[in-house]
Amino acid sequence: MIPMDPPEPSITIDPSADLSGLAGTSLFYPCSGSDLLTPMALFAGKVATLRFVDRGYFRPGHQDTRHFGLDHPVAEARPIIPPAHEWSVLKKCHEELDSKDDEDDEEDYDPWRRYRGIASLTETYHHNPSGREFRLIRSNDDARRAFDGLNDPLGVFFYRGDSLGEGGSGILWNDARLMERVLGKLVNGGLLVTDGSNSGEGSHRSFSQHAPLLSAHAVRTAKQAGEKIGYSFTDFVGRRLTCIGYAGQRYGATLIWQVVRM
Ligand SMILES: C[S@@+](CC[C@H](N)C(=O)[O-])C[C@H]1O[C@@H](n2cnc3c(N)ncnc32)[C@H](O)[C@@H]1O
């Protein structure tokens, strides 16, 4: 088991929100680092697959993942089972692409150095409270490439705690251009979960007009986030965004927005 911080007790989704559109979809979390338990707690059993993409996974000694054992080579990766034991792992398989090392070279064999390519690990979990199964996929691909290659219906885009500084990805997921692509891929009634990290400058006609609402600077505490629940606005292409929940703190409150095309 990987020791990680448990989700904040105050995380919540409005019980009256209609989440039926999430069935059979994927949650995609780029640059996720060790932030795995809150998305699991909120969405396991609601989506079919949770995809976490961070280039630090399965790369021994990586500065962002080694403290949680998430840097272990993919073949030795341990399952992510939180202390509450709400989940059990049923199956596990991994894939390595573009590996360059020669496995026949016994003398040089070192499992901590063997892998240099892209690796992904798929675990099938049983969610004990809901009785449902879901897949959890961790990949160390570049997050933008993984997003472009995503073939599953996107039910939840989860993104927070990132920056332009050292240790951050520098990818402007909350900037207008990239966010348009995210919202374009999201199923109708899907969710955008963000603290507004890496919102960039934005452009005048876009979703980012509302960046102050999504931003860490505007909403800081769980109480302030709770007051936003029920708030909605329509963006420039006629999508309705309604705040339906709170997913905890990062660089500010992480709000959960449901996106409905009118
Ligand atoms: C500041 S950490 C944020 C981690 C997490 N979101 C959180 O809130 O704890 C940024 C993460 O982005 C990852 N990263 C940086 N560039 C990336 C890229 N191009 N593709 C995938 N992950 C990347 C780093 O390995 C690091 O774990």
The ligand as a Gaussian input file, in Angstrom:
#p B3LYP/6-31G(d) Opt

LIG

0 1
 C        3.383000      20.624000      -9.020000
 S        3.174000      18.915000      -9.359000
 C        1.421000      18.781000      -9.109000
 C        0.977000      17.422000      -8.688000
 C       -0.520000      17.307000      -8.373000
 N       -1.366000      17.904000      -9.380000
 C       -0.863000      17.848000      -7.016000
 O       -1.703000      18.736000      -6.914000
 O       -0.288000      17.358000      -6.021000
 C        3.321000      18.877000     -11.116000
 C        3.465000      17.478000     -11.692000
 O        3.468000      17.566000     -13.117000
 C        4.292000      16.530000     -13.620000
 N        4.640000      16.910000     -15.015000
 C        5.413000      17.939000     -15.407000
 N        5.414000      18.010000     -16.750000
 C        4.625000      17.002000     -17.207000
 C        4.249000      16.562000     -18.507000
 N        4.670000      17.188000     -19.610000
 N        3.437000      15.483000     -18.610000
 C        3.010000      14.835000     -17.492000
 N        3.345000      15.216000     -16.239000
 C        4.140000      16.286000     -16.100000
 C        5.461000      16.492000     -12.631000
 O        6.118000      15.235000     -12.658000
 C        4.741000      16.769000     -11.297000
 O        4.434000      15.584000     -10.604000

